[in-house]
Every structure is written in C-alpha cells, then in structure tokens.
C-alpha cells in the first residue's frame, strides 16, 4: 500500500513576469521560476494571513521565451548638485520615492548651473526661484555665523573667563563669590539661548525647506521578462490551511511584480503517492539539493545520471519582530528540467491526478 499525502494543486498561467533576483540592481534579472518565499507570500496574501503560516511548496513549470524591457531608473544623489542631473522638490522630504516635482534639468554633463540659470531647462520657475532664495539665505546665514555670530560667541567666552578669574580671586565661601557665580550662570544661560535661537532659525528657515530639494539622475535600465509562463504549484500544510488555500486560490492576483498578473486555471485537492513508480517530467522545477544527493531524483530519460542544474539558496520562513523581514530558514535548491524517479520516497511524491504525472518535491 503506497503512502499518501493530501495537497492542494494550483495550475496557473502568466503572460509575463519578472521574479527578481535580489542581488541584481542595475539590470533586474529574473529567476526562471518564482522563489519559495514569493509563492508562499502570494498564498498568504490571497488568504489574508497577517502572520507566517507553516507550509511546504513544490514549484515547477515552464516558460516560452525571455526578453528585456527598458525602464527609467531614478537615482537620488547624496547631496544637491548645482551643475548636473535634475533638480526636484520632494513632496515628503523624509521619503525617497517617485513623489517629486521637477524643477529644472541640466542640459549638459557639466558646466550647468541651476543658481545662475546656465544651460538648464526650467520646468517650474516658481520652485526654481524658491530654491535660489533658499540657497541665498543659506549663504547669508553662513556669512553671519562667520562674522557677527563668531564675534558674539567670542564676547561670551571672554566674559565667562573674566567671571571665572573673578571667582578664583574672591575664593569660594567669601563675600561676593555667590553674586559672581549667579552672574556667570546667567551669562551661560544667555549664551545658550543665543546659540539655540540661531540654530533654530537656520533649521526652520533654511535646512528643513532646502532638504526638500534633491538632485536626481536618470538612466535606462532593463528588466528580464519571462513570457507565457505555466506554473504547477503543490502546497502541503495543516488541513485548515489547505482549506483556506483551496477557498482563496482564485484570489491570487500576481506573482512577482504587482503587474505580473496570474490566471488561475485549476485548483483542487489531490492525493500524492509514494512507492515504486517510474515517472519522468519535462517540466523545469526547483528540487531539494538533499533529495538529489540522496539519489531520489535523477536527470535524463531514465538514464540514472545525477541532476545537473543551477543551485540557489532561497529564503522561506521569515521573522519581522525587528521591523524588517529577515529570513531564518534558507533552502538549497537546484533548478533543472527533464528529470525522473524510479520510486517516490522521503520528500518525493507523485501526483497521478492526470497524465502526464507530476513529480512533486516539497521545499
């Protein structure tokens, strides 16, 4: 009698998708199939789960082709430059996003000036004048701090030294010492108030307003896009979770990017089997490295050769207690195709619901 396991099988189609590889920044490369965490995250979203639910998934399928799509990448520089890029005003100075208003653009790679109006295209003359007025005020504040402010601080320092010398001459405990000490205390309070007033004026009138203006550079970069993708996903979990997935699988909206929509073709509970049964699949899949090493899965047309493919380390279970998503459970998998088994055992199962049979390897 073969061992049996209950799972939910989901068949779906995507016209196109990018399953972004985390380490790629300039040109966003794609995995050949959605990673474990991407599939589990999509299922959690469809079921409305707000915390992690234990589940194992098998991911297999194929795609017709791959192409590249260009996109405009906006990069915020660490400082506001006067002679390059695009001068923008942020809608929210504390967030770097696409929520900004273009003020002016430099026409050349160098030799431009937003302040002087040299070789620039002006998109908002009102905001450009606001920026120029702020930069002028910033220069005036720096000039003030180098002259009048510096002299005022010097006066405070000299007066404090005079009072300190006077206290020393009188000696602690003698008549007049406390009077001088109180005078010194009042002088220090006056100095602190003066410094705080100048700093607050600079913060409110210059630093905060000018922080909304940033320099952005833009460049053309590329997404790798898979075309005409067919996926077969098997999920195993507690019965209650499987029932939730069965009920909400048609609520799956996208896998990959938010615009990578899915068409759910079929959802059903299936019985997976183990035991002696020769099965071969032409699908591509992520397979457990441990099962490959153990010889439970092989490649080729019943050739008995070991699996050849691309190895990946995928995150699965994650923790969000720190406010960031940190993956705790890394799975070593191999992406391959045209693989077979002689006997299903351990973590390898067979779905005989319809032909051709599916080899199911849970991750």
C-alpha positions as CSV (number, residue, x, y, z in Angstrom):
1,X,0.0,0.0,0.0
2,X,1.5,3.3,-1.0
3,X,1.9,6.2,1.4
4,X,-0.5,9.1,0.7
5,X,-0.3,12.8,1.3
6,X,-3.0,15.4,0.8
7,X,-2.0,18.6,-1.0
8,X,-3.6,21.5,-2.9
9,X,-2.5,21.7,-6.6
10,X,-2.7,25.1,-8.3
11,X,-2.3,25.4,-12.0
12,X,-1.8,29.0,-13.3
13,X,-0.7,31.0,-16.3
14,X,1.1,34.3,-16.6
15,X,1.5,36.2,-19.8
16,X,4.8,37.7,-18.5
17,X,6.7,38.1,-15.2
18,X,9.9,39.1,-13.5
19,X,10.9,37.1,-10.4
20,X,13.6,39.5,-9.4
21,X,16.9,38.2,-8.2
22,X,17.8,40.2,-5.1
23,X,21.4,40.7,-5.9
24,X,20.7,42.4,-9.2
25,X,20.3,46.2,-9.1
26,X,21.2,47.9,-12.3
27,X,19.6,45.4,-14.6
28,X,16.9,43.4,-12.8
29,X,17.5,39.7,-13.7
30,X,14.9,37.1,-13.1
31,X,14.8,33.6,-11.6
32,X,13.4,31.0,-14.0
33,X,10.5,30.2,-11.6
34,X,9.2,32.1,-8.7
35,X,11.2,31.6,-5.5
36,X,9.8,29.8,-2.5
37,X,9.2,33.0,-0.5
38,X,7.4,34.6,-3.5
39,X,5.0,31.7,-3.8
40,X,4.4,31.5,-0.1
41,X,3.9,35.3,0.2
42,X,1.4,35.3,-2.6
43,X,-0.6,32.5,-0.9
44,X,-0.5,34.3,2.4
45,X,-1.8,37.5,0.7
46,X,-4.6,35.6,-1.1
47,X,-5.7,34.0,2.2
48,X,-5.5,37.3,4.1
49,X,-2.8,35.9,6.6
50,X,-1.0,38.6,8.5
51,X,1.5,36.3,10.2
52,X,3.5,33.4,8.9
53,X,1.7,30.0,8.4
54,X,3.8,26.8,8.1
55,X,3.6,25.3,4.6
56,X,5.8,23.5,2.1
57,X,5.6,24.0,-1.6
58,X,6.6,22.3,-4.8
59,X,7.3,24.7,-7.7
60,X,7.5,23.6,-11.3
61,X,6.6,24.8,-14.8
62,X,8.0,26.3,-17.9
63,X,8.1,29.5,-20.0
64,X,8.2,30.1,-23.7
65,X,10.9,32.8,-24.0
66,X,12.6,35.7,-22.3
67,X,13.1,39.3,-23.4
68,X,14.2,42.6,-21.9
69,X,12.1,45.6,-21.1
70,X,13.6,49.1,-20.5
71,X,12.6,51.2,-17.6
72,X,13.7,54.6,-16.3
73,X,15.7,54.4,-13.1
74,X,15.8,57.5,-10.9
75,X,18.8,57.8,-8.5
76,X,18.9,60.4,-5.7
77,X,22.3,61.8,-5.1
78,X,23.6,62.2,-1.6
79,X,23.9,65.9,-2.0
80,X,22.2,68.6,-4.1
81,X,24.4,69.4,-7.1
82,X,24.2,72.7,-8.9
83,X,25.6,71.6,-12.2
84,X,24.1,68.2,-13.1
85,X,21.1,65.9,-13.1
86,X,17.5,67.0,-12.4
87,X,16.6,69.4,-9.6
88,X,13.4,68.2,-7.9
89,X,11.3,69.1,-4.9
90,X,10.2,66.2,-2.8
91,X,6.6,66.0,-1.7
92,X,7.9,64.4,1.5
93,X,11.4,65.3,2.5
94,X,11.8,62.2,4.7
95,X,11.0,59.7,1.9
96,X,12.9,58.9,-1.3
97,X,10.2,57.9,-3.9
98,X,8.8,59.0,-7.2
99,X,6.7,61.6,-5.4
100,X,8.6,64.7,-6.5
101,X,8.1,67.7,-8.8
102,X,10.6,68.5,-11.5
103,X,12.1,72.0,-11.0
104,X,14.8,72.1,-13.7
105,X,17.1,69.8,-15.7
106,X,20.7,70.3,-16.7
107,X,21.3,70.1,-20.4
108,X,24.9,69.1,-20.4
109,X,27.0,66.6,-18.3
110,X,28.8,69.5,-16.7
111,X,29.2,73.3,-16.8
112,X,25.5,74.0,-16.0
113,X,24.1,76.0,-13.0
114,X,20.7,75.9,-11.5
115,X,21.5,79.0,-9.4
116,X,22.8,81.1,-12.3
117,X,20.5,79.7,-14.9
118,X,23.2,78.3,-17.2
119,X,22.2,75.7,-19.8
120,X,19.2,74.4,-18.0
121,X,15.6,73.6,-18.9
122,X,13.2,75.2,-16.4
123,X,10.1,73.1,-15.5
124,X,8.8,75.3,-12.7
125,X,10.1,78.9,-12.5
126,X,8.3,79.4,-9.2
127,X,10.0,76.5,-7.5
128,X,13.3,77.4,-9.0
129,X,13.1,80.9,-7.5
130,X,12.2,79.3,-4.2
131,X,15.3,77.1,-4.4
132,X,17.5,80.1,-5.3
133,X,16.1,82.2,-2.5
134,X,16.8,79.4,0.0
135,X,20.4,79.0,-1.3
136,X,20.9,82.7,-1.0
137,X,19.6,82.6,2.6
138,X,21.9,79.7,3.3
139,X,24.9,81.8,2.2
140,X,23.7,84.8,4.3
141,X,23.4,82.5,7.4
142,X,26.9,81.2,6.8
143,X,28.3,84.7,6.4
144,X,26.5,85.8,9.6
145,X,28.0,82.8,11.5
146,X,31.5,83.7,10.3
147,X,31.2,87.4,11.4
148,X,28.6,88.6,13.9
149,X,27.8,85.2,15.4
150,X,31.5,84.4,15.8
151,X,32.2,87.8,17.4
152,X,29.2,87.3,19.8
153,X,30.5,83.9,20.9
154,X,33.9,85.4,21.4
155,X,32.4,88.0,23.7
156,X,30.6,85.4,25.7
157,X,33.9,83.4,26.1
158,X,35.8,86.5,27.2
159,X,33.1,87.5,29.8
160,X,33.0,83.9,31.1
161,X,36.8,84.0,31.6
162,X,36.6,87.3,33.4
163,X,34.0,86.0,35.8
164,X,35.8,82.7,36.3
165,X,39.0,84.7,37.2
166,X,37.0,86.9,39.5
167,X,35.5,83.9,41.3
168,X,39.0,82.5,41.7
169,X,40.3,85.7,43.1
170,X,37.5,86.0,45.7
171,X,37.6,82.4,46.7
172,X,34.7,80.1,47.4
173,X,32.9,80.9,50.7
174,X,34.0,84.5,50.8
175,X,31.6,87.5,50.4
176,X,30.7,88.3,46.8
177,X,31.5,84.8,45.5
178,X,27.9,83.8,45.1
179,X,27.0,87.1,43.4
180,X,29.6,86.5,40.7
181,X,28.6,82.8,40.4
182,X,25.0,83.9,39.7
183,X,26.2,86.4,37.2
184,X,28.2,83.6,35.5
185,X,25.2,81.3,35.5
186,X,23.0,84.0,33.9
187,X,25.7,84.7,31.2
188,X,25.9,81.0,30.3
189,X,22.1,80.8,30.0
190,X,22.1,83.9,27.8
191,X,24.8,82.3,25.6
192,X,22.9,79.0,25.3
193,X,19.7,80.9,24.4
194,X,21.5,82.9,21.7
195,X,23.1,79.7,20.2
196,X,19.7,77.9,20.2
197,X,17.9,80.9,18.6
198,X,20.4,81.0,15.7
199,X,20.3,77.2,15.3
200,X,16.5,77.1,15.4
201,X,16.3,79.9,12.8
202,X,18.7,78.1,10.5
203,X,16.8,74.8,10.9
204,X,13.3,76.2,10.3
205,X,14.1,78.7,7.7
206,X,16.9,77.0,5.7
207,X,17.7,73.4,6.5
208,X,14.2,72.0,6.5
209,X,12.9,73.8,3.4
210,X,16.1,73.2,1.3
211,X,16.1,69.5,2.3
212,X,13.0,69.1,0.1
213,X,15.1,69.9,-3.0
214,X,17.2,67.0,-4.2
215,X,19.3,66.1,-7.3
216,X,18.1,63.1,-9.3
217,X,19.9,61.4,-12.1
218,X,18.1,59.1,-14.5
219,X,19.2,56.2,-16.7
220,X,17.7,53.5,-18.8
221,X,17.9,50.0,-17.3
222,X,16.3,46.7,-18.0
223,X,14.0,44.1,-16.6
224,X,14.4,40.5,-17.7
225,X,10.9,39.3,-18.6
226,X,9.7,35.7,-18.9
227,X,6.9,35.2,-21.5
228,X,4.0,32.7,-21.4
229,X,4.6,31.0,-18.1
230,X,2.8,27.9,-17.0
231,X,3.2,27.0,-13.3
232,X,2.2,24.0,-11.3
233,X,2.3,24.6,-7.5
234,X,1.6,21.9,-4.9
235,X,1.1,23.0,-1.3
236,X,1.1,20.8,1.8
237,X,0.1,22.1,5.3
238,X,-2.3,21.6,8.1
239,X,-5.8,20.7,6.9
240,X,-7.2,24.1,7.9
241,X,-4.6,26.0,6.0
242,X,-5.2,23.8,2.9
243,X,-8.9,24.5,3.1
244,X,-8.1,28.3,3.2
245,X,-5.9,28.0,0.2
246,X,-8.5,25.9,-1.7
247,X,-11.1,28.6,-1.0
248,X,-8.9,31.6,-1.8
249,X,-6.6,30.4,-4.5
250,X,-8.7,32.3,-7.1
251,X,-7.9,35.5,-5.2
252,X,-4.3,35.2,-6.3
253,X,-3.6,38.4,-8.2
254,X,0.0,38.5,-9.1
255,X,3.3,36.5,-8.6
256,X,6.5,38.5,-9.0
257,X,5.9,42.2,-9.5
258,X,2.5,43.7,-8.8
259,X,1.8,44.0,-12.5
260,X,2.7,40.3,-13.1
261,X,-0.9,39.1,-13.0
262,X,-1.9,35.5,-12.9
263,X,-4.7,33.5,-14.4
264,X,-5.6,30.6,-12.1
265,X,-6.6,27.7,-14.4
266,X,-7.4,25.0,-11.9
267,X,-7.4,24.4,-8.1
268,X,-8.1,21.2,-6.4
269,X,-7.1,18.9,-3.5
270,X,-5.1,15.9,-4.7
271,X,-3.7,12.8,-3.2
272,X,0.0,12.3,-3.6
273,X,1.5,8.8,-3.6
274,X,4.8,7.2,-2.7
275,X,6.0,3.8,-3.8
276,X,7.6,2.2,-6.9
277,X,6.5,4.1,-10.0
278,X,8.7,5.2,-12.9
279,X,7.9,8.8,-13.7
280,X,9.6,11.3,-15.9
281,X,8.8,15.0,-16.4
282,X,9.8,17.6,-19.0
283,X,8.9,20.4,-16.7
284,X,11.5,22.6,-15.1
285,X,11.5,22.7,-11.3
286,X,13.2,23.7,-8.1
287,X,14.4,20.4,-6.5
288,X,15.7,19.9,-3.0
289,X,19.5,19.5,-3.0
290,X,19.3,16.9,-0.3
291,X,17.0,14.7,-2.3
292,X,19.3,15.0,-5.3
293,X,22.3,14.0,-3.2
294,X,20.4,11.0,-1.8
295,X,19.7,9.9,-5.4
296,X,15.9,10.0,-5.1
297,X,15.8,12.3,-8.2
298,X,17.8,11.9,-11.4
299,X,18.1,13.6,-14.8
300,X,17.7,12.4,-18.4
301,X,15.4,9.8,-19.9
302,X,15.7,7.2,-17.2
303,X,19.4,7.4,-17.6
304,X,20.3,7.3,-13.9
305,X,22.6,10.3,-14.3
306,X,22.8,12.8,-11.4
307,X,21.0,16.1,-11.7
308,X,22.7,18.9,-13.5
309,X,21.3,22.4,-13.0
310,X,21.7,25.8,-11.3
311,X,21.9,25.9,-7.5
312,X,20.2,28.7,-5.5
313,X,19.7,29.4,-1.8
314,X,16.2,30.6,-1.2
315,X,14.7,32.1,2.0
316,X,11.5,30.5,3.2
317,X,10.4,31.3,6.8
318,X,11.0,34.9,7.9
319,X,10.8,37.0,11.1
320,X,9.5,40.6,11.3
321,X,9.9,41.3,15.0
322,X,12.7,43.8,14.3
323,X,10.5,45.7,11.8
324,X,12.5,44.1,8.8
325,X,11.8,40.9,7.0
326,X,14.7,38.5,8.0
327,X,14.8,35.0,6.5
328,X,15.6,32.4,9.1
329,X,15.3,29.2,7.0
330,X,17.5,29.0,3.9
331,X,16.8,26.2,1.4
332,X,19.4,24.9,-1.0
333,X,17.7,24.0,-4.3
334,X,18.7,23.1,-7.8
335,X,16.8,24.4,-10.8
336,X,16.7,21.8,-13.6
337,X,14.4,20.1,-16.1
338,X,13.9,16.6,-17.8
339,X,14.3,14.7,-14.5
340,X,12.9,11.3,-13.4
341,X,12.4,8.9,-10.5
342,X,12.1,5.2,-10.2
343,X,10.5,5.3,-6.7
344,X,8.8,8.0,-4.7
345,X,10.1,8.2,-1.2
346,X,11.0,10.6,1.6
347,X,10.2,14.1,0.4
348,X,9.5,13.0,-3.2
349,X,5.9,12.3,-4.2
350,X,3.8,11.5,-7.4
351,X,0.6,13.3,-8.4
352,X,-1.3,10.9,-10.6
353,X,-4.4,13.0,-10.8
354,X,-4.0,13.4,-14.5
355,X,-1.5,12.5,-17.2
356,X,1.3,13.2,-17.6
357,X,2.0,12.5,-13.9
358,X,3.8,15.2,-11.8
359,X,6.8,14.6,-9.7
360,X,6.3,16.6,-6.5
361,X,9.3,17.6,-4.4
362,X,8.4,19.8,-1.4
363,X,10.7,22.5,-0.3
